Structures are given as structure tokens and as C-alpha cells.
Amino acid sequence: MYSGYEIPPYYDSMIGKIIARGKTRAEALTRMSRALAEFKMVGPSTTVPVAQALLADARFLRGEYNTAFLEQFMNDVFWVS
């Protein structure tokens, strides 16, 4: 991507990815929180606010999630159905 670039409509909506790792899950989550806080994107909207909310959720931080977690989380936090 570059300044002035227009994302074609036939591409996957994922145009970038942030990956964080650490010696422990807690360290990786801390690094991811920092990376998201420092992330800057002008133009297209991103899912950064959702990821930040997930990283602030006590259930997620404790590892208490399953395949239904994200849908319930979105309903609880963002009122999306």
C-alpha cells in the first residue's frame, strides 16, 4: 500500500496483519496491546478497536473463551448481532 492507493473491491478485506509473540501468553498479549495502541491507519476502517476491546476483556485475558465467544463478545460489547 502507498499514499493514494485504492483497495480493489475483489481483494480480501485483510490488507495487513499484526502478530505479537512472547515467552508467555501474558507477554504476547502485552506486546499486542502495545502494537495496537501504536498502530496508525489513515483511510480504511480497521478492526483495531475490536482487538483492543478483546485485550481488555477479563474473560479473554483469563483464557476463558470458546468458539461462541466472539459472537457473544460482540453482542455484549458492541451490540452487534
VOTIDREN-595218 format. One record per atom (N, C-alpha, C): residue number from 1; residue in three letters; atom name; x, y, z. Coordinates in steps of 0.2 Angstrom, whole numbers, plus 5000, padded with zeros to 4 digits. Layout:
N
<atom><num>NUM</num><residu>ala</residu><atome>CA</atome><c1>X</c1><c2>Y</c2><c3>Z</c3></atom>
...
***
This chain:
81
<atom><num>1</num><residu>met</residu><atome>N</atome><c1>5004</c1><c2>4994</c2><c3>5000</c3></atom>
<atom><num>1</num><residu>met</residu><atome>CA</atome><c1>5000</c1><c2>5000</c2><c3>5000</c3></atom>
<atom><num>1</num><residu>met</residu><atome>C</atome><c1>5004</c1><c2>5006</c2><c3>5000</c3></atom>
<atom><num>2</num><residu>tyr</residu><atome>N</atome><c1>5002</c1><c2>5011</c2><c3>4998</c3></atom>
<atom><num>2</num><residu>tyr</residu><atome>CA</atome><c1>5005</c1><c2>5018</c2><c3>4997</c3></atom>
<atom><num>2</num><residu>tyr</residu><atome>C</atome><c1>5000</c1><c2>5023</c2><c3>4997</c3></atom>
<atom><num>3</num><residu>ser</residu><atome>N</atome><c1>5002</c1><c2>5029</c2><c3>4999</c3></atom>
<atom><num>3</num><residu>ser</residu><atome>CA</atome><c1>4998</c1><c2>5035</c2><c3>4999</c3></atom>
<atom><num>3</num><residu>ser</residu><atome>C</atome><c1>4994</c1><c2>5036</c2><c3>4992</c3></atom>
<atom><num>4</num><residu>gly</residu><atome>N</atome><c1>4988</c1><c2>5036</c2><c3>4993</c3></atom>
<atom><num>4</num><residu>gly</residu><atome>CA</atome><c1>4984</c1><c2>5037</c2><c3>4987</c3></atom>
<atom><num>4</num><residu>gly</residu><atome>C</atome><c1>4981</c1><c2>5030</c2><c3>4984</c3></atom>
<atom><num>5</num><residu>tyr</residu><atome>N</atome><c1>4984</c1><c2>5025</c2><c3>4986</c3></atom>
<atom><num>5</num><residu>tyr</residu><atome>CA</atome><c1>4982</c1><c2>5018</c2><c3>4984</c3></atom>
<atom><num>5</num><residu>tyr</residu><atome>C</atome><c1>4974</c1><c2>5017</c2><c3>4985</c3></atom>
<atom><num>6</num><residu>glu</residu><atome>N</atome><c1>4971</c1><c2>5014</c2><c3>4981</c3></atom>
<atom><num>6</num><residu>glu</residu><atome>CA</atome><c1>4964</c1><c2>5012</c2><c3>4982</c3></atom>
<atom><num>6</num><residu>glu</residu><atome>C</atome><c1>4963</c1><c2>5005</c2><c3>4982</c3></atom>
<atom><num>7</num><residu>ile</residu><atome>N</atome><c1>4960</c1><c2>5002</c2><c3>4987</c3></atom>
<atom><num>7</num><residu>ile</residu><atome>CA</atome><c1>4960</c1><c2>4995</c2><c3>4988</c3></atom>
<atom><num>7</num><residu>ile</residu><atome>C</atome><c1>4955</c1><c2>4992</c2><c3>4983</c3></atom>
<atom><num>8</num><residu>pro</residu><atome>N</atome><c1>4956</c1><c2>4988</c2><c3>4979</c3></atom>
<atom><num>8</num><residu>pro</residu><atome>CA</atome><c1>4951</c1><c2>4985</c2><c3>4974</c3></atom>
<atom><num>8</num><residu>pro</residu><atome>C</atome><c1>4946</c1><c2>4981</c2><c3>4978</c3></atom>
<atom><num>9</num><residu>pro</residu><atome>N</atome><c1>4940</c1><c2>4981</c2><c3>4976</c3></atom>
<atom><num>9</num><residu>pro</residu><atome>CA</atome><c1>4934</c1><c2>4978</c2><c3>4979</c3></atom>
<atom><num>9</num><residu>pro</residu><atome>C</atome><c1>4935</c1><c2>4970</c2><c3>4979</c3></atom>
<atom><num>10</num><residu>tyr</residu><atome>N</atome><c1>4939</c1><c2>4967</c2><c3>4974</c3></atom>
<atom><num>10</num><residu>tyr</residu><atome>CA</atome><c1>4939</c1><c2>4960</c2><c3>4974</c3></atom>
<atom><num>10</num><residu>tyr</residu><atome>C</atome><c1>4944</c1><c2>4957</c2><c3>4978</c3></atom>
<atom><num>11</num><residu>tyr</residu><atome>N</atome><c1>4948</c1><c2>4961</c2><c3>4982</c3></atom>
<atom><num>11</num><residu>tyr</residu><atome>CA</atome><c1>4953</c1><c2>4958</c2><c3>4986</c3></atom>
<atom><num>11</num><residu>tyr</residu><atome>C</atome><c1>4950</c1><c2>4956</c2><c3>4993</c3></atom>
<atom><num>12</num><residu>asp</residu><atome>N</atome><c1>4953</c1><c2>4952</c2><c3>4997</c3></atom>
<atom><num>12</num><residu>asp</residu><atome>CA</atome><c1>4951</c1><c2>4950</c2><c3>5004</c3></atom>
<atom><num>12</num><residu>asp</residu><atome>C</atome><c1>4952</c1><c2>4957</c2><c3>5008</c3></atom>
<atom><num>13</num><residu>ser</residu><atome>N</atome><c1>4947</c1><c2>4958</c2><c3>5012</c3></atom>
<atom><num>13</num><residu>ser</residu><atome>CA</atome><c1>4947</c1><c2>4964</c2><c3>5016</c3></atom>
<atom><num>13</num><residu>ser</residu><atome>C</atome><c1>4953</c1><c2>4964</c2><c3>5021</c3></atom>
<atom><num>14</num><residu>met</residu><atome>N</atome><c1>4957</c1><c2>4959</c2><c3>5022</c3></atom>
<atom><num>14</num><residu>met</residu><atome>CA</atome><c1>4963</c1><c2>4959</c2><c3>5026</c3></atom>
<atom><num>14</num><residu>met</residu><atome>C</atome><c1>4969</c1><c2>4962</c2><c3>5022</c3></atom>
<atom><num>15</num><residu>ile</residu><atome>N</atome><c1>4971</c1><c2>4968</c2><c3>5023</c3></atom>
<atom><num>15</num><residu>ile</residu><atome>CA</atome><c1>4976</c1><c2>4971</c2><c3>5019</c3></atom>
<atom><num>15</num><residu>ile</residu><atome>C</atome><c1>4983</c1><c2>4971</c2><c3>5024</c3></atom>
<atom><num>16</num><residu>gly</residu><atome>N</atome><c1>4982</c1><c2>4969</c2><c3>5030</c3></atom>
<atom><num>16</num><residu>gly</residu><atome>CA</atome><c1>4988</c1><c2>4969</c2><c3>5034</c3></atom>
<atom><num>16</num><residu>gly</residu><atome>C</atome><c1>4986</c1><c2>4965</c2><c3>5040</c3></atom>
<atom><num>17</num><residu>lys</residu><atome>N</atome><c1>4992</c1><c2>4963</c2><c3>5044</c3></atom>
<atom><num>17</num><residu>lys</residu><atome>CA</atome><c1>4991</c1><c2>4959</c2><c3>5050</c3></atom>
<atom><num>17</num><residu>lys</residu><atome>C</atome><c1>4996</c1><c2>4961</c2><c3>5055</c3></atom>
<atom><num>18</num><residu>ile</residu><atome>N</atome><c1>4994</c1><c2>4961</c2><c3>5061</c3></atom>
<atom><num>18</num><residu>ile</residu><atome>CA</atome><c1>4999</c1><c2>4962</c2><c3>5067</c3></atom>
<atom><num>18</num><residu>ile</residu><atome>C</atome><c1>4999</c1><c2>4956</c2><c3>5070</c3></atom>
<atom><num>19</num><residu>ile</residu><atome>N</atome><c1>5006</c1><c2>4953</c2><c3>5071</c3></atom>
<atom><num>19</num><residu>ile</residu><atome>CA</atome><c1>5007</c1><c2>4947</c2><c3>5075</c3></atom>
<atom><num>19</num><residu>ile</residu><atome>C</atome><c1>5011</c1><c2>4949</c2><c3>5081</c3></atom>
<atom><num>20</num><residu>ala</residu><atome>N</atome><c1>5010</c1><c2>4947</c2><c3>5087</c3></atom>
<atom><num>20</num><residu>ala</residu><atome>CA</atome><c1>5014</c1><c2>4948</c2><c3>5093</c3></atom>
<atom><num>20</num><residu>ala</residu><atome>C</atome><c1>5015</c1><c2>4941</c2><c3>5096</c3></atom>
<atom><num>21</num><residu>arg</residu><atome>N</atome><c1>5021</c1><c2>4940</c2><c3>5098</c3></atom>
<atom><num>21</num><residu>arg</residu><atome>CA</atome><c1>5023</c1><c2>4934</c2><c3>5102</c3></atom>
<atom><num>21</num><residu>arg</residu><atome>C</atome><c1>5027</c1><c2>4936</c2><c3>5108</c3></atom>
<atom><num>22</num><residu>gly</residu><atome>N</atome><c1>5028</c1><c2>4931</c2><c3>5112</c3></atom>
<atom><num>22</num><residu>gly</residu><atome>CA</atome><c1>5031</c1><c2>4932</c2><c3>5119</c3></atom>
<atom><num>22</num><residu>gly</residu><atome>C</atome><c1>5033</c1><c2>4925</c2><c3>5122</c3></atom>
<atom><num>23</num><residu>lys</residu><atome>N</atome><c1>5037</c1><c2>4925</c2><c3>5127</c3></atom>
<atom><num>23</num><residu>lys</residu><atome>CA</atome><c1>5039</c1><c2>4919</c2><c3>5130</c3></atom>
<atom><num>23</num><residu>lys</residu><atome>C</atome><c1>5033</c1><c2>4916</c2><c3>5134</c3></atom>
<atom><num>24</num><residu>thr</residu><atome>N</atome><c1>5028</c1><c2>4920</c2><c3>5136</c3></atom>
<atom><num>24</num><residu>thr</residu><atome>CA</atome><c1>5022</c1><c2>4918</c2><c3>5139</c3></atom>
<atom><num>24</num><residu>thr</residu><atome>C</atome><c1>5016</c1><c2>4921</c2><c3>5135</c3></atom>
<atom><num>25</num><residu>arg</residu><atome>N</atome><c1>5010</c1><c2>4918</c2><c3>5136</c3></atom>
<atom><num>25</num><residu>arg</residu><atome>CA</atome><c1>5004</c1><c2>4921</c2><c3>5133</c3></atom>
<atom><num>25</num><residu>arg</residu><atome>C</atome><c1>5003</c1><c2>4928</c2><c3>5136</c3></atom>
<atom><num>26</num><residu>ala</residu><atome>N</atome><c1>5004</c1><c2>4929</c2><c3>5142</c3></atom>
<atom><num>26</num><residu>ala</residu><atome>CA</atome><c1>5003</c1><c2>4936</c2><c3>5145</c3></atom>
<atom><num>26</num><residu>ala</residu><atome>C</atome><c1>5008</c1><c2>4941</c2><c3>5142</c3></atom>
<atom><num>27</num><residu>glu</residu><atome>N</atome><c1>5014</c1><c2>4939</c2><c3>5140</c3></atom>
<atom><num>27</num><residu>glu</residu><atome>CA</atome><c1>5019</c1><c2>4943</c2><c3>5137</c3></atom>
<atom><num>27</num><residu>glu</residu><atome>C</atome><c1>5017</c1><c2>4945</c2><c3>5130</c3></atom>
<atom><num>28</num><residu>ala</residu><atome>N</atome><c1>5014</c1><c2>4940</c2><c3>5126</c3></atom>
<atom><num>28</num><residu>ala</residu><atome>CA</atome><c1>5012</c1><c2>4941</c2><c3>5120</c3></atom>
<atom><num>28</num><residu>ala</residu><atome>C</atome><c1>5006</c1><c2>4946</c2><c3>5120</c3></atom>
<atom><num>29</num><residu>leu</residu><atome>N</atome><c1>5001</c1><c2>4945</c2><c3>5124</c3></atom>
<atom><num>29</num><residu>leu</residu><atome>CA</atome><c1>4995</c1><c2>4949</c2><c3>5125</c3></atom>
<atom><num>29</num><residu>leu</residu><atome>C</atome><c1>4998</c1><c2>4957</c2><c3>5126</c3></atom>
<atom><num>30</num><residu>thr</residu><atome>N</atome><c1>5002</c1><c2>4957</c2><c3>5131</c3></atom>
<atom><num>30</num><residu>thr</residu><atome>CA</atome><c1>5005</c1><c2>4964</c2><c3>5132</c3></atom>
<atom><num>30</num><residu>thr</residu><atome>C</atome><c1>5008</c1><c2>4967</c2><c3>5126</c3></atom>
<atom><num>31</num><residu>arg</residu><atome>N</atome><c1>5012</c1><c2>4963</c2><c3>5122</c3></atom>
<atom><num>31</num><residu>arg</residu><atome>CA</atome><c1>5015</c1><c2>4966</c2><c3>5116</c3></atom>
<atom><num>31</num><residu>arg</residu><atome>C</atome><c1>5010</c1><c2>4968</c2><c3>5111</c3></atom>
<atom><num>32</num><residu>met</residu><atome>N</atome><c1>5005</c1><c2>4964</c2><c3>5111</c3></atom>
<atom><num>32</num><residu>met</residu><atome>CA</atome><c1>4999</c1><c2>4965</c2><c3>5106</c3></atom>
<atom><num>32</num><residu>met</residu><atome>C</atome><c1>4996</c1><c2>4972</c2><c3>5108</c3></atom>
<atom><num>33</num><residu>ser</residu><atome>N</atome><c1>4994</c1><c2>4972</c2><c3>5114</c3></atom>
<atom><num>33</num><residu>ser</residu><atome>CA</atome><c1>4991</c1><c2>4979</c2><c3>5116</c3></atom>
<atom><num>33</num><residu>ser</residu><atome>C</atome><c1>4995</c1><c2>4985</c2><c3>5114</c3></atom>
<atom><num>34</num><residu>arg</residu><atome>N</atome><c1>5002</c1><c2>4984</c2><c3>5115</c3></atom>
<atom><num>34</num><residu>arg</residu><atome>CA</atome><c1>5006</c1><c2>4990</c2><c3>5114</c3></atom>
<atom><num>34</num><residu>arg</residu><atome>C</atome><c1>5006</c1><c2>4991</c2><c3>5106</c3></atom>
<atom><num>35</num><residu>ala</residu><atome>N</atome><c1>5006</c1><c2>4986</c2><c3>5102</c3></atom>
<atom><num>35</num><residu>ala</residu><atome>CA</atome><c1>5006</c1><c2>4986</c2><c3>5095</c3></atom>
<atom><num>35</num><residu>ala</residu><atome>C</atome><c1>5000</c1><c2>4990</c2><c3>5092</c3></atom>
<atom><num>36</num><residu>leu</residu><atome>N</atome><c1>4994</c1><c2>4988</c2><c3>5095</c3></atom>
<atom><num>36</num><residu>leu</residu><atome>CA</atome><c1>4988</c1><c2>4990</c2><c3>5093</c3></atom>
<atom><num>36</num><residu>leu</residu><atome>C</atome><c1>4987</c1><c2>4998</c2><c3>5095</c3></atom>
<atom><num>37</num><residu>ala</residu><atome>N</atome><c1>4990</c1><c2>4999</c2><c3>5101</c3></atom>
<atom><num>37</num><residu>ala</residu><atome>CA</atome><c1>4990</c1><c2>5006</c2><c3>5103</c3></atom>
<atom><num>37</num><residu>ala</residu><atome>C</atome><c1>4994</c1><c2>5011</c2><c3>5099</c3></atom>
<atom><num>38</num><residu>glu</residu><atome>N</atome><c1>5000</c1><c2>5008</c2><c3>5096</c3></atom>
<atom><num>38</num><residu>glu</residu><atome>CA</atome><c1>5004</c1><c2>5012</c2><c3>5092</c3></atom>
<atom><num>38</num><residu>glu</residu><atome>C</atome><c1>5002</c1><c2>5012</c2><c3>5084</c3></atom>
<atom><num>39</num><residu>phe</residu><atome>N</atome><c1>4997</c1><c2>5008</c2><c3>5083</c3></atom>
<atom><num>39</num><residu>phe</residu><atome>CA</atome><c1>4995</c1><c2>5007</c2><c3>5076</c3></atom>
<atom><num>39</num><residu>phe</residu><atome>C</atome><c1>4992</c1><c2>5013</c2><c3>5073</c3></atom>
<atom><num>40</num><residu>lys</residu><atome>N</atome><c1>4994</c1><c2>5015</c2><c3>5067</c3></atom>
<atom><num>40</num><residu>lys</residu><atome>CA</atome><c1>4991</c1><c2>5021</c2><c3>5064</c3></atom>
<atom><num>40</num><residu>lys</residu><atome>C</atome><c1>4989</c1><c2>5019</c2><c3>5057</c3></atom>
<atom><num>41</num><residu>met</residu><atome>N</atome><c1>4982</c1><c2>5020</c2><c3>5055</c3></atom>
<atom><num>41</num><residu>met</residu><atome>CA</atome><c1>4980</c1><c2>5019</c2><c3>5048</c3></atom>
<atom><num>41</num><residu>met</residu><atome>C</atome><c1>4975</c1><c2>5024</c2><c3>5046</c3></atom>
<atom><num>42</num><residu>val</residu><atome>N</atome><c1>4977</c1><c2>5027</c2><c3>5041</c3></atom>
<atom><num>42</num><residu>val</residu><atome>CA</atome><c1>4973</c1><c2>5033</c2><c3>5038</c3></atom>
<atom><num>42</num><residu>val</residu><atome>C</atome><c1>4969</c1><c2>5030</c2><c3>5032</c3></atom>
<atom><num>43</num><residu>gly</residu><atome>N</atome><c1>4962</c1><c2>5031</c2><c3>5032</c3></atom>
<atom><num>43</num><residu>gly</residu><atome>CA</atome><c1>4959</c1><c2>5029</c2><c3>5026</c3></atom>
<atom><num>43</num><residu>gly</residu><atome>C</atome><c1>4954</c1><c2>5023</c2><c3>5028</c3></atom>
<atom><num>44</num><residu>pro</residu><atome>N</atome><c1>4955</c1><c2>5017</c2><c3>5026</c3></atom>
<atom><num>44</num><residu>pro</residu><atome>CA</atome><c1>4951</c1><c2>5012</c2><c3>5028</c3></atom>
<atom><num>44</num><residu>pro</residu><atome>C</atome><c1>4950</c1><c2>5011</c2><c3>5035</c3></atom>
<atom><num>45</num><residu>ser</residu><atome>N</atome><c1>4943</c1><c2>5009</c2><c3>5037</c3></atom>
<atom><num>45</num><residu>ser</residu><atome>CA</atome><c1>4942</c1><c2>5007</c2><c3>5044</c3></atom>
<atom><num>45</num><residu>ser</residu><atome>C</atome><c1>4946</c1><c2>5000</c2><c3>5046</c3></atom>
<atom><num>46</num><residu>thr</residu><atome>N</atome><c1>4947</c1><c2>4999</c2><c3>5052</c3></atom>
<atom><num>46</num><residu>thr</residu><atome>CA</atome><c1>4950</c1><c2>4993</c2><c3>5054</c3></atom>
<atom><num>46</num><residu>thr</residu><atome>C</atome><c1>4947</c1><c2>4990</c2><c3>5060</c3></atom>
<atom><num>47</num><residu>thr</residu><atome>N</atome><c1>4949</c1><c2>4984</c2><c3>5062</c3></atom>
<atom><num>47</num><residu>thr</residu><atome>CA</atome><c1>4946</c1><c2>4980</c2><c3>5067</c3></atom>
<atom><num>47</num><residu>thr</residu><atome>C</atome><c1>4950</c1><c2>4981</c2><c3>5074</c3></atom>
<atom><num>48</num><residu>val</residu><atome>N</atome><c1>4955</c1><c2>4986</c2><c3>5074</c3></atom>
<atom><num>48</num><residu>val</residu><atome>CA</atome><c1>4959</c1><c2>4988</c2><c3>5079</c3></atom>
<atom><num>48</num><residu>val</residu><atome>C</atome><c1>4954</c1><c2>4989</c2><c3>5086</c3></atom>
<atom><num>49</num><residu>pro</residu><atome>N</atome><c1>4949</c1><c2>4993</c2><c3>5085</c3></atom>
<atom><num>49</num><residu>pro</residu><atome>CA</atome><c1>4945</c1><c2>4994</c2><c3>5091</c3></atom>
<atom><num>49</num><residu>pro</residu><atome>C</atome><c1>4942</c1><c2>4987</c2><c3>5094</c3></atom>
<atom><num>50</num><residu>val</residu><atome>N</atome><c1>4940</c1><c2>4982</c2><c3>5090</c3></atom>
<atom><num>50</num><residu>val</residu><atome>CA</atome><c1>4938</c1><c2>4976</c2><c3>5092</c3></atom>
<atom><num>50</num><residu>val</residu><atome>C</atome><c1>4944</c1><c2>4972</c2><c3>5096</c3></atom>
<atom><num>51</num><residu>ala</residu><atome>N</atome><c1>4949</c1><c2>4972</c2><c3>5093</c3></atom>
<atom><num>51</num><residu>ala</residu><atome>CA</atome><c1>4955</c1><c2>4969</c2><c3>5096</c3></atom>
<atom><num>51</num><residu>ala</residu><atome>C</atome><c1>4957</c1><c2>4972</c2><c3>5102</c3></atom>
<atom><num>52</num><residu>gln</residu><atome>N</atome><c1>4957</c1><c2>4978</c2><c3>5103</c3></atom>
<atom><num>52</num><residu>gln</residu><atome>CA</atome><c1>4958</c1><c2>4982</c2><c3>5109</c3></atom>
<atom><num>52</num><residu>gln</residu><atome>C</atome><c1>4953</c1><c2>4980</c2><c3>5115</c3></atom>
<atom><num>53</num><residu>ala</residu><atome>N</atome><c1>4947</c1><c2>4980</c2><c3>5113</c3></atom>
<atom><num>53</num><residu>ala</residu><atome>CA</atome><c1>4942</c1><c2>4978</c2><c3>5117</c3></atom>
<atom><num>53</num><residu>ala</residu><atome>C</atome><c1>4943</c1><c2>4971</c2><c3>5120</c3></atom>
<atom><num>54</num><residu>leu</residu><atome>N</atome><c1>4944</c1><c2>4966</c2><c3>5115</c3></atom>
<atom><num>54</num><residu>leu</residu><atome>CA</atome><c1>4946</c1><c2>4959</c2><c3>5117</c3></atom>
<atom><num>54</num><residu>leu</residu><atome>C</atome><c1>4952</c1><c2>4959</c2><c3>5122</c3></atom>
<atom><num>55</num><residu>leu</residu><atome>N</atome><c1>4957</c1><c2>4963</c2><c3>5121</c3></atom>
<atom><num>55</num><residu>leu</residu><atome>CA</atome><c1>4963</c1><c2>4963</c2><c3>5125</c3></atom>
<atom><num>55</num><residu>leu</residu><atome>C</atome><c1>4961</c1><c2>4966</c2><c3>5132</c3></atom>
<atom><num>56</num><residu>ala</residu><atome>N</atome><c1>4956</c1><c2>4969</c2><c3>5133</c3></atom>
<atom><num>56</num><residu>ala</residu><atome>CA</atome><c1>4954</c1><c2>4972</c2><c3>5139</c3></atom>
<atom><num>56</num><residu>ala</residu><atome>C</atome><c1>4948</c1><c2>4968</c2><c3>5143</c3></atom>
<atom><num>57</num><residu>asp</residu><atome>N</atome><c1>4946</c1><c2>4963</c2><c3>5139</c3></atom>
<atom><num>57</num><residu>asp</residu><atome>CA</atome><c1>4941</c1><c2>4958</c2><c3>5142</c3></atom>
<atom><num>57</num><residu>asp</residu><atome>C</atome><c1>4944</c1><c2>4953</c2><c3>5147</c3></atom>
<atom><num>58</num><residu>ala</residu><atome>N</atome><c1>4942</c1><c2>4953</c2><c3>5153</c3></atom>
<atom><num>58</num><residu>ala</residu><atome>CA</atome><c1>4944</c1><c2>4949</c2><c3>5158</c3></atom>
<atom><num>58</num><residu>ala</residu><atome>C</atome><c1>4944</c1><c2>4942</c2><c3>5157</c3></atom>
<atom><num>59</num><residu>arg</residu><atome>N</atome><c1>4938</c1><c2>4940</c2><c3>5154</c3></atom>
<atom><num>59</num><residu>arg</residu><atome>CA</atome><c1>4937</c1><c2>4933</c2><c3>5152</c3></atom>
<atom><num>59</num><residu>arg</residu><atome>C</atome><c1>4942</c1><c2>4930</c2><c3>5146</c3></atom>
<atom><num>60</num><residu>phe</residu><atome>N</atome><c1>4943</c1><c2>4935</c2><c3>5142</c3></atom>
<atom><num>60</num><residu>phe</residu><atome>CA</atome><c1>4948</c1><c2>4933</c2><c3>5136</c3></atom>
<atom><num>60</num><residu>phe</residu><atome>C</atome><c1>4955</c1><c2>4933</c2><c3>5139</c3></atom>
<atom><num>61</num><residu>leu</residu><atome>N</atome><c1>4957</c1><c2>4938</c2><c3>5144</c3></atom>
<atom><num>61</num><residu>leu</residu><atome>CA</atome><c1>4964</c1><c2>4938</c2><c3>5147</c3></atom>
<atom><num>61</num><residu>leu</residu><atome>C</atome><c1>4965</c1><c2>4931</c2><c3>5151</c3></atom>
<atom><num>62</num><residu>arg</residu><atome>N</atome><c1>4959</c1><c2>4929</c2><c3>5154</c3></atom>
<atom><num>62</num><residu>arg</residu><atome>CA</atome><c1>4960</c1><c2>4923</c2><c3>5158</c3></atom>
<atom><num>62</num><residu>arg</residu><atome>C</atome><c1>4960</c1><c2>4916</c2><c3>5154</c3></atom>
<atom><num>63</num><residu>gly</residu><atome>N</atome><c1>4959</c1><c2>4917</c2><c3>5147</c3></atom>
<atom><num>63</num><residu>gly</residu><atome>CA</atome><c1>4959</c1><c2>4911</c2><c3>5143</c3></atom>
<atom><num>63</num><residu>gly</residu><atome>C</atome><c1>4952</c1><c2>4908</c2><c3>5143</c3></atom>
<atom><num>64</num><residu>glu</residu><atome>N</atome><c1>4947</c1><c2>4911</c2><c3>5145</c3></atom>
<atom><num>64</num><residu>glu</residu><atome>CA</atome><c1>4940</c1><c2>4908</c2><c3>5146</c3></atom>
<atom><num>64</num><residu>glu</residu><atome>C</atome><c1>4936</c1><c2>4910</c2><c3>5140</c3></atom>
<atom><num>65</num><residu>tyr</residu><atome>N</atome><c1>4937</c1><c2>4906</c2><c3>5134</c3></atom>
<atom><num>65</num><residu>tyr</residu><atome>CA</atome><c1>4934</c1><c2>4908</c2><c3>5128</c3></atom>
<atom><num>65</num><residu>tyr</residu><atome>C</atome><c1>4933</c1><c2>4901</c2><c3>5124</c3></atom>
<atom><num>66</num><residu>asn</residu><atome>N</atome><c1>4928</c1><c2>4901</c2><c3>5120</c3></atom>
<atom><num>66</num><residu>asn</residu><atome>CA</atome><c1>4927</c1><c2>4895</c2><c3>5115</c3></atom>
<atom><num>66</num><residu>asn</residu><atome>C</atome><c1>4925</c1><c2>4898</c2><c3>5109</c3></atom>
<atom><num>67</num><residu>thr</residu><atome>N</atome><c1>4922</c1><c2>4893</c2><c3>5104</c3></atom>
<atom><num>67</num><residu>thr</residu><atome>CA</atome><c1>4921</c1><c2>4895</c2><c3>5098</c3></atom>
<atom><num>67</num><residu>thr</residu><atome>C</atome><c1>4915</c1><c2>4900</c2><c3>5097</c3></atom>
<atom><num>68</num><residu>ala</residu><atome>N</atome><c1>4911</c1><c2>4900</c2><c3>5103</c3></atom>
<atom><num>68</num><residu>ala</residu><atome>CA</atome><c1>4905</c1><c2>4905</c2><c3>5103</c3></atom>
<atom><num>68</num><residu>ala</residu><atome>C</atome><c1>4907</c1><c2>4912</c2><c3>5106</c3></atom>
<atom><num>69</num><residu>phe</residu><atome>N</atome><c1>4913</c1><c2>4912</c2><c3>5109</c3></atom>
<atom><num>69</num><residu>phe</residu><atome>CA</atome><c1>4915</c1><c2>4918</c2><c3>5112</c3></atom>
<atom><num>69</num><residu>phe</residu><atome>C</atome><c1>4914</c1><c2>4925</c2><c3>5108</c3></atom>
<atom><num>70</num><residu>leu</residu><atome>N</atome><c1>4917</c1><c2>4925</c2><c3>5102</c3></atom>
<atom><num>70</num><residu>leu</residu><atome>CA</atome><c1>4917</c1><c2>4931</c2><c3>5099</c3></atom>
<atom><num>70</num><residu>leu</residu><atome>C</atome><c1>4910</c1><c2>4934</c2><c3>5097</c3></atom>
<atom><num>71</num><residu>glu</residu><atome>N</atome><c1>4906</c1><c2>4930</c2><c3>5095</c3></atom>
<atom><num>71</num><residu>glu</residu><atome>CA</atome><c1>4899</c1><c2>4932</c2><c3>5094</c3></atom>
<atom><num>71</num><residu>glu</residu><atome>C</atome><c1>4896</c1><c2>4935</c2><c3>5100</c3></atom>
<atom><num>72</num><residu>gln</residu><atome>N</atome><c1>4896</c1><c2>4931</c2><c3>5106</c3></atom>
<atom><num>72</num><residu>gln</residu><atome>CA</atome><c1>4894</c1><c2>4934</c2><c3>5112</c3></atom>
<atom><num>72</num><residu>gln</residu><atome>C</atome><c1>4897</c1><c2>4940</c2><c3>5114</c3></atom>
<atom><num>73</num><residu>phe</residu><atome>N</atome><c1>4904</c1><c2>4941</c2><c3>5113</c3></atom>
<atom><num>73</num><residu>phe</residu><atome>CA</atome><c1>4908</c1><c2>4947</c2><c3>5115</c3></atom>
<atom><num>73</num><residu>phe</residu><atome>C</atome><c1>4905</c1><c2>4953</c2><c3>5111</c3></atom>
<atom><num>74</num><residu>met</residu><atome>N</atome><c1>4904</c1><c2>4952</c2><c3>5104</c3></atom>
<atom><num>74</num><residu>met</residu><atome>CA</atome><c1>4902</c1><c2>4957</c2><c3>5100</c3></atom>
<atom><num>74</num><residu>met</residu><atome>C</atome><c1>4895</c1><c2>4960</c2><c3>5102</c3></atom>
<atom><num>75</num><residu>asn</residu><atome>N</atome><c1>4891</c1><c2>4955</c2><c3>5104</c3></atom>
<atom><num>75</num><residu>asn</residu><atome>CA</atome><c1>4884</c1><c2>4957</c2><c3>5106</c3></atom>
<atom><num>75</num><residu>asn</residu><atome>C</atome><c1>4885</c1><c2>4961</c2><c3>5113</c3></atom>
<atom><num>76</num><residu>asp</residu><atome>N</atome><c1>4889</c1><c2>4958</c2><c3>5117</c3></atom>
<atom><num>76</num><residu>asp</residu><atome>CA</atome><c1>4890</c1><c2>4961</c2><c3>5124</c3></atom>
<atom><num>76</num><residu>asp</residu><atome>C</atome><c1>4893</c1><c2>4968</c2><c3>5124</c3></atom>
<atom><num>77</num><residu>val</residu><atome>N</atome><c1>4898</c1><c2>4969</c2><c3>5120</c3></atom>
<atom><num>77</num><residu>val</residu><atome>CA</atome><c1>4902</c1><c2>4975</c2><c3>5120</c3></atom>
<atom><num>77</num><residu>val</residu><atome>C</atome><c1>4900</c1><c2>4980</c2><c3>5114</c3></atom>
<atom><num>78</num><residu>phe</residu><atome>N</atome><c1>4899</c1><c2>4977</c2><c3>5108</c3></atom>
<atom><num>78</num><residu>phe</residu><atome>CA</atome><c1>4897</c1><c2>4982</c2><c3>5103</c3></atom>
<atom><num>78</num><residu>phe</residu><atome>C</atome><c1>4890</c1><c2>4981</c2><c3>5100</c3></atom>
<atom><num>79</num><residu>trp</residu><atome>N</atome><c1>4886</c1><c2>4978</c2><c3>5103</c3></atom>
<atom><num>79</num><residu>trp</residu><atome>CA</atome><c1>4879</c1><c2>4977</c2><c3>5102</c3></atom>
<atom><num>79</num><residu>trp</residu><atome>C</atome><c1>4878</c1><c2>4975</c2><c3>5095</c3></atom>
<atom><num>80</num><residu>val</residu><atome>N</atome><c1>4882</c1><c2>4971</c2><c3>5092</c3></atom>
<atom><num>80</num><residu>val</residu><atome>CA</atome><c1>4881</c1><c2>4968</c2><c3>5085</c3></atom>
<atom><num>80</num><residu>val</residu><atome>C</atome><c1>4878</c1><c2>4962</c2><c3>5085</c3></atom>
<atom><num>81</num><residu>ser</residu><atome>N</atome><c1>4873</c1><c2>4961</c2><c3>5081</c3></atom>
<atom><num>81</num><residu>ser</residu><atome>CA</atome><c1>4870</c1><c2>4954</c2><c3>5080</c3></atom>
<atom><num>81</num><residu>ser</residu><atome>C</atome><c1>4871</c1><c2>4951</c2><c3>5074</c3></atom>
***
